[in-house]
Amino acid sequence: MERCIKEGLLPPTLCRELRLLHLAAAVPGYRPNCTACTLLACPVWGWPALLRARELARNAAEDFFDEFGGLWPETTVTVCWFPGSSLPMHTDNCKDYLSKRHVSVVVWLSSQGEDFEGGEFFFQGAGQSEAEEVVRPRAGNAALFRADEPHGLRGVVRGARLALNVWFTRDPGAAEDAKLLQLHMLRASTRSERLFGLGPQACWPSDEAAACLAKRTLAQVGLPPRAQVLKPRRHRLAATNLKLRSGLPAARRARLAVAAHSQLLAAENSRCAGRASRCFFRLLRRRERQVCTALPQWHQHGLVSLAQLSSPCSACCRKVRDGTTRGARVEVVEEVPGLVIARGVLGGQLQRRLRKLADSLMSAQGKLMNQAMRFGTDVPPWAHALARRIRRIPGFFTDRPPAFDQLIVNAYYPGEGIRRHVDLLKFGDHVLGVCLGADATLTLRRIAEHVLPIQPGAECALADEDLEGPAVDAAVRAGDAYCLSGAARHRWTHEISPDSIRNGRRRVSLTFRALRPSAWQGPS
């Protein structure tokens, strides 16, 4: 069976944020002695951290199983296992309503021997005589395996074992994203829902079992059940807890106490550590503003822009490089302001996979063409996945580009190129190019001042007398990505020299652009 253990999938700061989210918003789970927090029911301020972790998990799964752009998140949930909990040998698609699950990713958010004892993760042996494969969970590490792979969880003896589970499907209709986009009515939600989540997660149940789990959650953060250690004058939410303590069930009091303590955790590494209450609520408001700002793009392009949402208290998450961009080296071409090249973005295996996908777009009636264009919703998911990954390369984009909604696939045979031009002005200020197959040389020339600004319709009609200064050659090799923005986009022409494509190899280029709102002719 295909499976692997990937070390360091999530950085420590992101693991810490997910633990904070689970403490504040989790409710009794689907098995005894466990609590759970799902993406579809968690508070909006927890979306950036969960979605960021989900993207890293999807990238790792697509790389390992060679399903680039073909996996969709079906369910995302954090689960905490307390002493006495366990899972027998099972598969993740063993029920009819789970049959759409194809790939499973389990990311541990706590470490065995430090946060808990017991709770080993194990896979079934290859044969009846072969022993089980046992894995000791470490925070940030992940297990990737097929959903039909038998596995289980040994009993937790002490402490709290926290993990992030993400199940992926190959069926876009079974993805959770469509449901997530319906949960954007922030103003209509109550204060409790905004703080703790929607549905049953807005409040703990009042039964005896829930009260027991609530006390265990309080013990997990080292907070006494009655939350008397927090002074009302310094912590607003703790004051609310003390005022309402006498009239609320024990589980409800525990929920408020955990939220009060979460303020201290949120402000632990902040300059506002002395004002934890203000810091915590500022964190909530900031994240809600992020989500509200991104929602229009989410509706137009699905969730392709979610990777731009980085959590305010985990700036270092933006520096994480997944398997696709590992080893990428960013070069800024000083002679051409706005031209940036990322070297070695794509490995050989991924390049071969992308060339096959590109050829499938250029195939028509059994014949391989040399160009294909896709706009809006016709841009394939794998192209969005590629653009998402390149966006995360540190230092590649000097500012945040919009979500790309146009893709051009071009094929160049030896001796072929493209003449000088400026990309059509109906597209935005960023042009992203990806080079596959053969190497090439990108030649750029500066446009004379008396010709600027270029008028619509004249982008490809520039003569030699319209240019000035020496030409600048930039080599773009197979696996590189480059971006034209600012002056390089509007004040310089670019072309591909036919002589630069040699050695009998075919070059395939992927170009991503975004239509300006005034030029968009498709559905709103």
N, C-alpha and C positions, 0 to 999 in steps of 0.2 A: 504494500500500500504506500501511496505517496504521502509523506509527512516530513516536517522538519521543525526544529527548535531555533528560532531566530533571537539572538541576544541583542539587547539594547534597542528594541523597536520603538519604545516610547522613552523620552527623556525624563529624568527625575522630577522636574518641575511640572510636567504634564500629568505624571502619575499622582503627584500631590494635589493638583487641582481636581482630578477625578475623585480622589478620596474625599476632598472637601464637598464636592457635589453630592456624593453618595451619603455623607453624613447628614447633609441638610435636607435631602429630598427622598431618601429611600423609604419604602414601606415593606411590610411582610411579603416575602416572595412566594414562589410556587411550590416550595417544599418546606418542611419543618426546619426551624432554626436557621433561616436565611432571610436576608432582606434584599430587595431589588429596586433598581431605578432605571426605567426605560427612556429612550430618547423621546418617544412620542408623548410621554407624560411628565418629563422633567421640566423644571422652570426654564424660561427662555434664557436667563443669564448663564445657564449651564450648556447651552447649545454649542458655543465656539469650542470649548474644550472637548466635548464628546465628538463633534464633527471632525475636529482636527485629528483626534485619535483614530476615528473611523477611516479617514483618508489614508493615514499611514498604514493601517491594517490592510486596506484594499490594495495599496501599491505593492506591499510585500506579497500578498496572495496572488496578484496578477503576475508578478515577476516569477514566483516559484512555480506556479501551475501553468505558465505560458498562456494566459488568457487575458492578454492586454486589452483593456476596454470592454471586456465581456462579462464582468462581475458587477452585480448591483447589490447594495446592502438591503437585506431583508429584515433584520432585527438587530438593534444595538441596545445593550443593557449591561449595567454593572450589577454584580451579585456579590454579596458578602455572606460567607459561611461561618457560623458560630460553632462552638463545641457541641458535638453530638450530631452534626450534619455530615452527610456523605452522599455519593451518587454511585449506584451500581453500574456495571458494564452496560453501555447503551450506544446507540447511534443518534445523531442529531436530526435525522429525517425519518425516524421510525414510525411517526403518526401520519395519517392522511393530510392533516392540516400543516404538517411540516415537510411535505414531500417536495416543495419547491426549493429547499435548502440544498446547495451543492458543495459549498466550501465553508469551513469553520475556522475562525481565528479566536484563540483565547489568549488574552494579554493579562499577565498578573500585575497587580498594583500593590501587592505586599509581598514580603519575603519570608520563606520558611526559616525558622530558627531565630528570627528577629521579631516578627509581628505575630507569628502563630506557630504551633507545633502540630505535626501530622499534616493531613490535607494534601498528600502527594497526588499528582496527576499521573495516570498510567494509561498505556495503550495495550490492547490485546496482543499477545505473542503471535508471530507469523504462523506457527503450527501448534498442535496440541501439546507437543513435548517442549516447546520453546517458552521461556519465561516471559512474563509481562515486562514491557519497557516502562520504567518508572522515571518520572521527571520531578525534580525538586523546584518548586516555583521560586522565582526571583523577580523582584519588582522591575518592570520594563521589558522583561523577556516575554516571548510569545510562542505558542504552539500553532502551527498551520497544518491542516489536514482536511481530507475529503469528509463530507458530511456523513458518508456511510462507513466511516472508520470507527470500529468499536473502541470506546474509551470510558474512563470513569474517574471518580474522585474518592480517595480514601478518607476515613473519618477525621475530622478536625478535633484535636485534643485540647488545645488551649489557644486563646487569642481570637483574632478575627482574620479570616482569609478573604481578601478582596480581589476580584478579577473583572476584566471587561470582556464580554462575549459579543462577537460580531459574526453573524451568519450572512453569507452571500448567496445570491441566486443568479442564474443565467437568464431568467425571465424578467424583463423590465416591468411587466405588469404586476409582479409580486413585490416590487421594491417598496421600501417604506417612505421614500422621498415624496411621493404624491400625497400621502397622508400628512407628512410634516408640513407641506406648504399650506395646508388648510388650517394650521394652528397658529395663525398670525394675528388674531384679534387681541392684541395686548391690552387695549384700552377697556375692552369688555370684561377682562378677567378681574377677579377680586384680589385684595392685597395678599390673602393667603395663597391663592393660586400663583401669583407672581413670585412669591418667595419660595414656595415648596413644589409647585407643579400643578398639573391639571388632573381631573378625575380623582380616583382614589388616593393619589399621592398628595393631594392638597391637605389631607389630615390623616393621622394614624387612626386605625380602628380602635374602638374602646373595649375590645374583649380582653380577656386575661392573657391569652397568648401574645397579642400585640403589645400589651404592657410589659411583658417579660422581654420581648425583643427590644423595646424602647429603652429599658434599663441597660441591656447589653450594649446598645449603641452609645449610651451615655458613658458606660464604663470604657468603651473603646476609645473615647476622646479624653478619658481621665477626668470627667466632670461628675460631681455628686448628683444624685437623682433630683434633689430639690433646687439645684442651681443657685445656692446662696453665696457662692464665692464671687459672683459678679455684682458689683455695686450699681444700684439703679441710676445714680447720678452720672455715671460715666458710660453706661451702655444702655442705649434706648430700648433695644429689644429685651434685654434682661429686666428692665423696669416693667415692661409690659407683662413679662412672665410672672414677676412677683405680684403684680396687682391682680392678675387673673387666676393666680394659682389655686385659690380656694374654690373657684367655681368651675374648674375644668377637670376632665378625666385625667388619670395619671399619664396615659399615652399622649394626650394633647400637651400636657405640661412638659413632657420629655421632648416633644418635637420643638417647642419654643426654646427649651434649654439648649438643645443641640444647635439650633440656629444662632443663639446668642454666643455660644462658644465658637461657632464658625467665624464670627467676626474677628476673634483673636487669631485664628488660623490664617484668615485672609490677609491680615495686617502684619503677620509675623516678620516678613522681609520687606516691609514697606516703610517709607519715611513717616507714614501716618500711624505708626505702631502705638503711639500714645493716645490716638483718637480712633480706636478700633471700630466703633460703631459707624462713624462717618465714613471711614474707609470702605467698610463692607457695603453700605448702601450706595456709595459712589460707584463701587464695582458693579452692582446690579444695574444702576441707571446707565452706566457706560455701555455695558453689554447689550442692554435692551435697545439703546440707540444704534448700536452696530447692526443688530438684526433688522430694525425698522428701515435703516438706510439700504440694506442689501436686498430687502424683499422684492422691490420692483424688478431687479435683475434676476432674482430667483424665478419669478413667474415667467419671464421671457425665455430664460435659458436653462430651466430646470434648476439644479443645484450646482452648476459648474463654478460659481463664484464663491462657494462656501470655503474653499481653501484660503481665501483672502482674510477670513475672520480669524484672527489670532487673539488669544486671551490676553487681557491687559496685564495680568500678573505673571505671564510666562513668555516674555519677549524672546527668550532664548529658543523657544520652539521654532521660531522662524529660521534658525540656523541649522536645523536638522536636515540632513540629506538622506534620502532614501536610496535604495539600491540602484535606481535609474540614474541619479545625478551624482552618485559618489565618484569622487575624483575629478569632477568638472572644474575647469580652470577658466576664470572670466578674464578676458582681455578687452581693454578699452582702447580703441583706435584713436589716438590723439589727433591725427591729421584730419579726421572726419568727425566732428562733434556729433554725438548721438549714435555712433555705430559701436555696438558691443557684441563680442563673439564669445560664446561659451564652448570651450574645447572639451571633447570627450564626454558629451552629455549622454550619448546612447552607446551601449555595448553592442558587440557583434550580433548576439542572439536577438536582441530587441530590434536591431536594424533589419534583420532578415524578416522578422515578424511584421514590421511596419511596411516593408516593401511588398509583401504579399497582400496586406490590407489595401495599400495604395493601388496595386495592380487590379484588385477587384473593383475599385471605383472607376478605373479607366477602361474596364472591359465592357464592350457593348456588342451584342449579337455575335458573341464568340470571337470578336476581334479586339486586340489590345490597342487602344488609342494612346495619344501622347499627352492628353490633358483631361482633367475632370474638375468641375466646380460644384460646390455645395453651399447653400445658403440656409441660415436660420435653423429650423428644426431638422433639415436634411443633413446637417453636419453630423457624421457618425459619432457614437459615444467614445470610440477609441481615440478620435481626434481631440475631443474635449479632455480626455484623460491625459493625453500627451501634453497639451497646453497647460493643464493644471500642474503637472510635474515641473515643467520648465519655469513656470512662474515662481516656484519656490527656491530657485537657485539664488543664493545671496549675492547681491550686487549686480545681477543681470538687468533688471528693470530699475532705472533710476527713479521712476514714479510708478504708480499703480495703474496699469492699463485696464480698459474695460474688458468684459468677457468677449472673446472672439466669436463672431457669428458667420464667418465666411472662410472657406477652405478651398485652396487651389492646389491640385496635384499636377505636377509637370514631369515629363520624362524627357531626358536629353541623351541622345546617342553620341558617340565620338564624332567630333567635328561640328556639333550643333551648339547653339547658344541662344541668347536673347539680346536684342539690341537695347541701346540706352533708353531709359525712360524714368519717369517719376510715377509712383503708384497713383492710381486714380484718386482725385481729391474727394470723392464721395466716401472714401474710407477714412478712418480715424488716424490719429497721430502715431500709432505703433504698427509696424509690420514685422511679424515674427517669421523667420525662415528656418527650416530644418533640412539638413543635407543628408541624403542616403546614397549608398552605392559609391560612385566615383567621386573623386575630389574635383574641385573647380576653383576658379579665380573670380572674385567679385571686383569689378573695376568701377571706380567712382570718380566723377568729375564735378567740380563746383560750377554752379550756374552763375552767370554774370549778373551783376546788380541791376543793370538796365532791363533785364528780362523778368525780374521778380516783381510781384509774386506771379507764379504760374497760374494761368487761367484754365478753368475746366475745358477739356477738349484738346488742350495743347500739351498734355503730359508726355505724349510719345512723339512730338514733332519738334524736338530741339536739335538744331544744327550745330556744327562745330563752332561757328561764330557766336553762338549763345553761351558758350562755355569759356571758362578761364582757369588759369593755373594748371599745374601738372596733374596727371591722373594718379590715383592712389589704388594700388592693388592689394586686396585682402584675400588670403587663401582661406577657403571654407572646405574642410575635409569631411569625409564620411563620419557621421556621428556628431558633428558640430551643430550648434544653433546660433543664429545671429538675430539681432534686433535693430531696426532702423527707426529712429524717433528724432524729434526736434529738427535740427538743421540737416542731418543725414536724410531725413524723410522728405523735406520740402525744398532744400536749397542745393541738393546734390542729386545728380542722376546716378543710376547704377545699371550695370549690364553684366552678363556672363560671357566671357571670352570663349569662342568656339575652340580655340587652340588649347584651352586649359583642360578639356575633357578628353583624355587619351586612354591608352592601354586597352582599348577594346571594351571598356566597361560602360554600362549605362548609369547615368545619374538620375536619381529621383529626388525632387524637392517638394516639400510641404510648406505652403505659405498660409499664414493665419492673419486675418484682418477683421476689423469691426466696422460695420456700416455706421455712418453718422445718422442720428435720429431723423434728420430731414431727408435723407436719401432712402430710408427704409420703405419698401413697397409691399412688404409681406403683411401677414396678420399681426395685429397689435399684441 
